[in-house]
Amino acid sequence: MKPYSLIAIVFIFNLPGLHAQNLVTNSAFTGGSSSGWSTGSSIEINPQTTYGGPSSSIYVTEIDVERSINQQVCILPGLKYTFTYSATRRPQSGTPATPGMVVKVTGTSSNTNYLNSTQSYTNNSWLELDKSFTITIPSNSTDKKVNIQFSSSNNTTTYGVIVWDIELAPASTNPISINGPTTSGVSTPNNFSLNNAPAGTSYNWSFSADANHASSTNAAPTGISWASLGVKNVSVALSNGTCTMATYSRAVTISTTLAVDWTSFTGTMEGEDAHLTWISEHETNGKYFRVTRSTDGVHFDSIGVVASGNASAASTYRYIDKAMPMGTVYYRICHVDLDNAVSFSKIITLNNENAATGRSDIRLFPNPAVAVLNYDINSPQAGRVYIQIFSPSGVLMSTSQAQLSSGANHNTINISGLNNGNYFLKIVDAQGSLLHTQTFAKI
């Protein structure tokens, strides 16, 4: 499988570091299922090992004279999309020397061929070959869906080309994400909007329990507030009038509001250290500032405390994080008063590209997930790990074990027992050391 760089993949919570949402249903043929895929001939899905590949847990399909696949995917005109897949020649006796396949992405209304590419494969051993195309759907297109099709070329046998990990996602040049606060106060009005949604999009916003408005169809709902403390979920489903392309979500933490004004909060990188600076004023009844850090933008851990000056004039505070993790890191300051009530600053992000390597890289998909969550993890070494799922408030929902091999690994987790909502997944080693944290949503 592909190695993925270690960043906070937050395509569900739509914080900085967004990764686009895959629009293909059952892109990895999970568990050998053909759900979501159609054909005019037949479909054959098996583990890689059936076709001479290395993995018994990664499922693939074969394209040959008897087998083809296609799927209709909902899109929004006016966007660029990235279309990717992995493929290889079946390296077994009976396979032609240069089997090929035709890959098409066609508008279901206009019959426009947004992609029509013939690929041939000549490898003699199992060799993953990754392909990537950029597809532009014009803003004036009548297409609300595209049909993705893989069919055989230059092959009269039942041994052909092996395909897996088929993805279609909005391109990183126009990432869709939610604008709005990540922290707020009880009964405080908040405004939300969406980045990069094309013209003609229909919106269906949803706000979690005790919001003053349960839903909205406005492009940019305003005055949304919550009556209680806690982590609230804000989500928006994007429709083209015929089908829903995708749903994007983010978590908003609702806390009490104290007599402290946050004038600014900034951070800079100096080597591998994060230098944090914040200015506050009108502090009353203050006890201390708690510096918190997160690698997923949702679950924050305390890393230090700075005493509160309790001054009415503007006061400047500083903190240096000398143990910053690698990749994108989120910081938030929490002001605690003498009654232990809290108020939060905004969240800022810094990227530590100089930190030492040697930890696991991970990708979760599909996200959001319905019943099964897949994860690809590139591990620097073999060993047993524990997969833990937590609620946004930190409640442990489930724990499972996995035996990782050195290099690429693919595994699945059954999440059908979870309630709909946002969660985060932790991977820890046998000694309890945290290897990675990643967010996902259950729908």
C-alpha positions as CSV (number, residue, x, y, z in Angstrom):
1,M,0.0,0.0,0.0
2,K,1.0,3.7,-0.4
3,P,2.9,5.3,2.5
4,Y,1.1,8.4,3.8
5,S,2.8,11.3,5.5
6,L,2.2,11.8,9.2
7,I,-0.2,14.7,9.3
8,A,-3.4,15.3,11.2
9,I,-5.9,14.0,8.7
10,V,-9.0,16.0,9.5
11,F,-11.1,15.8,6.4
12,I,-14.1,15.2,8.6
13,F,-13.5,17.9,11.2
14,N,-12.3,20.3,8.5
15,L,-9.7,22.0,10.5
16,P,-6.3,23.1,8.9
17,G,-4.7,20.1,7.2
18,L,-7.8,19.0,5.4
19,H,-7.8,15.8,3.4
20,A,-10.5,15.5,0.8
21,Q,-13.4,13.1,1.3
22,N,-13.5,10.1,-0.9
23,L,-16.8,9.9,-2.8
24,V,-16.5,6.3,-4.0
25,T,-18.6,3.7,-2.2
26,N,-16.7,0.7,-1.0
27,S,-13.5,1.9,-2.7
28,A,-11.4,-0.9,-1.1
29,F,-13.9,-3.8,-1.7
30,T,-14.0,-4.2,2.1
31,G,-14.2,-7.8,3.3
32,G,-14.6,-9.0,-0.3
33,S,-17.9,-7.1,-0.8
34,S,-19.0,-5.7,-4.2
35,S,-21.5,-3.3,-2.5
36,G,-21.7,-0.1,-4.5
37,W,-20.3,-1.6,-7.7
38,S,-22.3,-2.7,-10.8
39,T,-21.3,-4.4,-14.0
40,G,-22.5,-5.4,-17.4
41,S,-20.6,-8.7,-17.1
42,S,-19.5,-10.1,-13.8
43,I,-17.4,-9.0,-10.7
44,E,-14.7,-11.0,-9.0
45,I,-13.2,-9.8,-5.7
46,N,-10.6,-11.7,-3.7
47,P,-7.6,-11.0,-1.5
48,Q,-4.3,-10.0,-3.3
49,T,-2.9,-13.5,-2.5
50,T,-5.4,-15.1,-4.9
51,Y,-3.7,-13.3,-7.8
52,G,-0.1,-13.7,-6.7
53,G,0.0,-10.6,-4.4
54,P,1.4,-10.2,-0.9
55,S,-1.6,-9.5,1.3
56,S,-4.5,-11.7,2.4
57,S,-6.4,-8.8,4.0
58,I,-6.3,-6.3,1.1
59,Y,-9.2,-7.0,-1.4
60,V,-8.9,-6.4,-5.1
61,T,-10.9,-7.0,-8.3
62,E,-9.7,-8.4,-11.7
63,I,-10.5,-6.7,-15.0
64,D,-10.4,-9.2,-17.9
65,V,-12.4,-10.4,-20.9
66,E,-15.2,-11.5,-18.6
67,R,-15.1,-8.9,-15.9
68,S,-15.6,-5.2,-15.6
69,I,-16.9,-2.8,-12.9
70,N,-18.6,0.6,-12.8
71,Q,-20.2,2.9,-10.2
72,Q,-22.2,6.1,-10.4
73,V,-20.8,8.8,-8.1
74,C,-22.5,12.0,-7.1
75,I,-20.6,15.2,-8.0
76,L,-21.0,19.0,-7.8
77,P,-20.4,20.8,-11.1
78,G,-17.8,23.6,-10.9
79,L,-15.2,21.5,-8.9
80,K,-11.9,19.8,-9.8
81,Y,-11.6,16.2,-8.7
82,T,-8.7,13.9,-8.1
83,F,-9.2,10.3,-9.4
84,T,-6.8,7.7,-8.2
85,Y,-6.4,3.9,-8.2
86,S,-3.8,1.2,-7.8
87,A,-3.3,-1.6,-10.4
88,T,-0.9,-4.3,-11.5
89,R,-0.6,-7.1,-14.1
90,R,-1.6,-10.5,-12.6
91,P,1.8,-12.1,-12.3
92,Q,0.7,-15.7,-12.8
93,S,1.0,-18.2,-15.6
94,G,-1.8,-17.7,-18.2
95,T,-1.8,-13.9,-18.1
96,P,-1.1,-12.2,-21.4
97,A,2.2,-10.3,-21.7
98,T,0.6,-6.9,-22.0
99,P,-3.0,-7.0,-20.6
100,G,-4.7,-3.6,-20.5
101,M,-7.9,-1.9,-19.3
102,V,-9.9,1.2,-20.3
103,V,-10.6,3.6,-17.5
104,K,-13.5,6.0,-18.1
105,V,-15.2,8.7,-16.0
106,T,-18.3,9.8,-18.0
107,G,-21.1,12.3,-17.2
108,T,-24.3,10.4,-16.8
109,S,-26.4,13.3,-18.3
110,S,-24.1,14.8,-20.9
111,N,-22.1,11.6,-21.8
112,T,-19.0,13.7,-21.7
113,N,-15.8,11.6,-21.3
114,Y,-14.0,13.5,-18.5
115,L,-11.5,10.7,-18.6
116,N,-10.9,8.0,-21.2
117,S,-7.5,6.3,-20.7
118,T,-6.2,3.0,-21.8
119,Q,-3.5,1.5,-19.6
120,S,-1.3,-1.5,-20.3
121,Y,0.7,-3.5,-17.8
122,T,3.9,-5.6,-18.4
123,N,5.3,-6.3,-15.0
124,N,6.3,-9.9,-14.3
125,S,6.1,-9.8,-10.5
126,W,3.5,-8.1,-8.3
127,L,4.1,-4.4,-8.6
128,E,1.7,-1.7,-7.3
129,L,1.3,1.0,-9.9
130,D,-0.6,4.1,-8.7
131,K,-2.4,6.3,-11.2
132,S,-3.7,9.8,-10.6
133,F,-5.8,12.0,-12.8
134,T,-7.3,15.5,-12.4
135,I,-10.9,15.8,-13.6
136,T,-12.7,19.2,-14.0
137,I,-16.5,19.3,-14.1
138,P,-17.5,22.6,-15.7
139,S,-19.8,24.9,-13.7
140,N,-22.4,24.8,-16.5
141,S,-22.4,21.0,-16.8
142,T,-25.8,19.3,-16.6
143,D,-24.1,16.3,-15.0
144,K,-25.1,15.6,-11.4
145,K,-23.3,12.2,-11.4
146,V,-20.4,10.6,-13.2
147,N,-20.0,6.9,-14.0
148,I,-16.6,5.4,-13.2
149,Q,-15.9,2.3,-15.4
150,F,-13.0,-0.2,-15.7
151,S,-13.2,-2.6,-18.6
152,S,-10.8,-4.9,-20.4
153,S,-8.5,-4.0,-23.3
154,N,-6.1,-6.1,-25.4
155,N,-7.1,-9.3,-23.5
156,T,-9.0,-12.4,-24.6
157,T,-8.3,-14.4,-21.4
158,T,-9.7,-14.5,-17.9
159,Y,-6.3,-13.5,-16.5
160,G,-5.8,-9.7,-16.6
161,V,-5.3,-6.5,-14.6
162,I,-5.8,-6.3,-10.8
163,V,-7.3,-3.1,-9.4
164,W,-7.9,-1.7,-5.9
165,D,-8.1,1.5,-3.8
166,I,-10.3,3.4,-6.3
167,E,-10.9,7.0,-5.1
168,L,-12.6,10.2,-6.4
169,A,-12.3,13.2,-4.2
170,P,-12.4,17.0,-4.5
171,A,-9.0,18.2,-5.5
172,S,-6.7,19.8,-2.9
173,T,-6.7,22.9,-5.1
174,N,-10.3,23.6,-4.0
175,P,-10.7,21.9,-0.6
176,I,-14.2,22.1,0.9
177,S,-14.3,23.0,4.6
178,I,-16.5,24.6,7.3
179,N,-15.8,28.1,8.4
180,G,-16.8,28.8,12.0
181,P,-15.6,28.7,15.6
182,T,-14.2,25.6,17.3
183,T,-14.9,27.0,20.8
184,S,-17.7,29.2,22.0
185,G,-19.7,30.0,25.1
186,V,-23.1,28.9,26.4
187,S,-25.9,30.9,24.6
188,T,-23.3,32.7,22.4
189,P,-24.4,33.1,18.8
190,N,-22.1,31.6,16.1
191,N,-22.0,31.9,12.4
192,F,-21.0,29.1,9.9
193,S,-20.3,29.0,6.2
194,L,-18.5,26.7,3.7
195,N,-15.2,27.2,1.8
196,N,-15.1,26.5,-1.9
197,A,-18.6,25.2,-2.4
198,P,-19.6,25.9,-6.0
199,A,-22.6,27.9,-7.2
200,G,-25.8,26.0,-7.3
201,T,-25.1,23.9,-4.2
202,S,-27.9,23.0,-1.8
203,Y,-27.1,22.9,1.9
204,N,-28.6,20.8,4.7
205,W,-26.9,21.9,8.0
206,S,-27.4,19.9,11.2
207,F,-26.6,21.1,14.8
208,S,-26.4,18.7,17.7
209,A,-28.7,18.6,20.7
210,D,-29.8,21.7,22.6
211,A,-28.9,24.1,19.7
212,N,-31.4,26.9,19.2
213,H,-31.8,25.7,15.6
214,A,-31.7,22.0,14.8
215,S,-31.1,22.5,11.1
216,S,-30.7,25.1,8.3
217,T,-30.8,25.1,4.5
218,N,-29.0,28.5,4.3
219,A,-25.6,28.6,2.7
220,A,-24.3,30.5,5.8
221,P,-26.5,30.0,8.9
222,T,-26.1,32.7,11.6
223,G,-26.9,33.0,15.3
224,I,-26.4,29.3,16.1
225,S,-26.0,28.8,19.9
226,W,-26.1,26.0,22.4
227,A,-27.7,25.9,25.9
228,S,-25.2,23.6,27.6
229,L,-21.5,22.8,27.9
230,G,-19.8,20.1,25.9
231,V,-18.6,19.1,22.5
232,K,-21.2,19.8,19.8
233,N,-21.3,18.5,16.2
234,V,-21.9,20.8,13.2
235,S,-22.4,19.1,9.9
236,V,-23.5,20.0,6.4
237,A,-24.6,17.8,3.6
238,L,-24.0,19.2,0.1
239,S,-26.5,18.3,-2.6
240,N,-26.7,19.2,-6.3
241,G,-30.5,18.8,-6.3
242,T,-30.4,15.2,-7.4
243,C,-28.1,13.5,-4.9
244,T,-25.9,14.3,-1.9
245,M,-22.3,14.5,-2.8
246,A,-20.7,14.5,0.7
247,T,-21.2,15.5,4.3
248,Y,-18.6,17.6,6.2
249,S,-18.5,18.1,9.9
250,R,-16.6,19.8,12.7
251,A,-16.7,19.8,16.5
252,V,-17.4,22.9,18.5
253,T,-16.5,23.0,22.3
254,I,-19.0,25.0,24.3
255,S,-17.6,26.3,27.6
256,T,-18.4,29.0,30.1
257,T,-17.3,32.6,29.5
258,L,-15.1,34.3,32.0
259,A,-14.1,37.9,32.7
260,V,-11.0,37.6,30.5
261,D,-10.5,39.1,27.0
262,W,-8.3,37.2,24.6
263,T,-6.5,39.9,22.6
264,S,-4.3,37.6,20.6
265,F,-2.7,34.1,20.5
266,T,0.2,33.4,18.1
267,G,2.9,30.8,17.7
268,T,6.2,30.4,15.8
269,M,8.6,27.6,15.2
270,E,12.2,27.9,16.3
271,G,14.0,24.7,15.3
272,E,11.9,21.9,16.8
273,D,10.4,24.1,19.5
274,A,7.0,25.8,19.4
275,H,7.1,29.3,20.9
276,L,3.6,30.4,22.0
277,T,2.6,33.9,22.9
278,W,-0.8,35.2,24.1
279,I,-2.1,38.6,25.3
280,S,-5.1,38.9,27.6
281,E,-6.7,41.7,29.6
282,H,-9.5,42.4,32.1
283,E,-8.4,39.3,34.1
284,T,-10.4,38.9,37.3
285,N,-10.5,36.0,39.8
286,G,-7.8,34.2,37.7
287,K,-5.8,31.2,38.9
288,Y,-3.7,30.1,35.9
289,F,-3.5,29.5,32.2
290,R,-3.3,25.9,31.1
291,V,-1.5,25.2,27.8
292,T,-3.1,22.4,25.8
293,R,-1.9,20.5,22.7
294,S,-3.6,18.2,20.2
295,T,-2.5,16.2,17.1
296,D,-6.1,15.8,15.8
297,G,-7.6,19.2,16.5
298,V,-10.3,17.7,18.8
299,H,-8.7,16.0,21.8
300,F,-6.4,18.3,23.8
301,D,-4.0,17.3,26.5
302,S,-2.4,19.7,29.1
303,I,1.3,20.2,28.6
304,G,2.0,23.1,30.9
305,V,0.7,25.8,33.3
306,V,1.4,29.6,33.4
307,A,0.3,31.7,36.4
308,S,-2.4,34.3,35.8
309,G,-1.3,37.9,36.4
310,N,-4.9,39.0,37.3
311,A,-4.3,42.4,35.7
312,S,-6.9,44.6,34.2
313,A,-4.4,46.0,31.6
314,A,-3.1,43.9,28.7
315,S,-0.6,41.2,29.8
316,T,1.7,39.1,27.6
317,Y,2.4,35.5,28.4
318,R,4.8,33.0,26.8
319,Y,5.3,29.3,26.8
320,I,7.8,27.1,24.9
321,D,6.9,23.5,23.9
322,K,10.2,21.6,23.7
323,A,8.5,18.3,23.1
324,M,6.4,19.1,20.1
325,P,5.3,16.0,18.1
326,M,6.0,15.7,14.4
327,G,3.6,17.0,11.8
328,T,0.7,19.4,12.3
329,V,0.0,20.3,15.9
330,Y,-2.9,22.3,17.4
331,Y,-2.6,24.6,20.5
332,R,-5.2,26.1,22.7
333,I,-4.9,28.1,26.0
334,C,-7.4,27.5,28.8
335,H,-7.8,30.2,31.5
336,V,-8.9,28.8,34.9
337,D,-10.3,31.0,37.6
338,L,-10.4,30.5,41.4
339,D,-13.8,28.7,41.1
340,N,-12.3,26.3,38.4
341,A,-14.5,27.7,35.7
342,V,-12.7,27.9,32.3
343,S,-12.4,30.0,29.2
344,F,-10.7,29.0,26.0
345,S,-8.6,30.9,23.5
346,K,-8.8,30.3,19.7
347,I,-6.9,27.3,18.3
348,I,-3.7,27.9,16.3
349,T,-1.7,25.4,14.3
350,L,2.0,24.9,13.8
351,N,3.9,22.3,11.7
352,N,7.0,20.6,13.0
353,E,8.7,19.3,9.9
354,N,12.0,18.8,11.7
355,A,10.9,16.3,14.4
356,A,12.5,12.9,14.5
357,T,10.8,10.2,12.3
358,G,10.1,6.6,13.3
359,R,6.4,6.6,14.1
360,S,3.5,5.1,12.3
361,D,1.7,6.7,9.3
362,I,-2.0,6.0,9.1
363,R,-5.0,6.6,6.8
364,L,-8.7,6.0,7.8
365,F,-11.4,5.4,5.2
366,P,-14.2,5.7,4.4
367,N,-14.7,8.8,6.5
368,P,-17.5,9.1,7.5
369,A,-18.1,5.4,7.9
370,V,-21.3,3.4,8.3
371,A,-20.4,0.0,9.8
372,V,-16.8,-0.8,8.9
373,L,-13.8,1.6,9.3
374,N,-10.6,0.7,7.3
375,Y,-7.1,1.8,8.3
376,D,-3.9,1.6,6.3
377,I,-0.9,2.0,8.5
378,N,2.8,2.2,7.5
379,S,4.7,0.9,10.5
380,P,8.4,1.3,11.0
381,Q,8.6,-2.0,12.8
382,A,6.6,-5.2,13.5
383,G,4.7,-5.6,16.8
384,R,1.4,-5.8,18.6
385,V,-0.6,-2.6,19.0
386,Y,-3.9,-1.7,20.6
387,I,-6.6,0.1,18.7
388,Q,-8.7,2.3,21.0
389,I,-11.8,4.3,20.0
390,F,-12.8,7.3,22.2
391,S,-15.8,9.6,22.3
392,P,-15.0,13.4,21.9
393,S,-15.3,13.7,25.7
394,G,-12.6,11.1,26.2
395,V,-14.8,8.0,27.1
396,L,-13.2,4.8,25.9
397,M,-15.7,3.1,23.6
398,S,-13.8,0.0,22.4
399,T,-10.4,-1.6,22.4
400,S,-9.0,-4.2,20.0
401,Q,-5.6,-5.7,19.2
402,A,-3.7,-5.9,15.9
403,Q,-0.4,-7.5,14.9
404,L,1.5,-5.1,12.6
405,S,4.2,-6.2,10.2
406,S,7.0,-3.9,9.3
407,G,5.9,-1.7,6.4
408,A,2.4,-1.5,4.9
409,N,-0.6,-2.9,6.8
410,H,-4.3,-2.9,6.1
411,N,-6.9,-3.7,8.8
412,T,-10.6,-3.1,9.5
413,I,-12.7,-2.3,12.6
414,N,-16.4,-3.0,13.1
415,I,-18.0,0.2,14.3
416,S,-21.6,-0.8,13.7
417,G,-22.2,-0.7,17.5
418,L,-21.3,3.0,17.8
419,N,-23.9,5.7,17.9
420,N,-23.7,8.3,15.0
421,G,-21.3,11.0,15.8
422,N,-17.6,12.0,15.9
423,Y,-14.9,9.8,17.5
424,F,-11.1,9.6,17.6
425,L,-9.0,6.5,17.2
426,K,-5.8,5.9,19.1
427,I,-3.1,3.4,18.3
428,V,-0.8,2.5,21.2
429,D,2.1,0.0,21.4
430,A,2.4,-2.9,23.8
431,Q,4.1,-0.5,26.4
432,G,1.2,1.9,26.2
433,S,3.1,4.6,24.2
434,L,0.8,6.6,21.8
435,L,1.7,6.0,18.2
436,H,-1.1,7.9,16.5
437,T,-4.4,9.7,17.0
438,Q,-6.9,10.2,14.2
439,T,-10.5,11.5,14.0
440,F,-13.4,9.9,12.2
441,A,-17.2,10.1,12.0
442,K,-19.9,7.3,12.3
443,I,-23.1,7.9,10.3
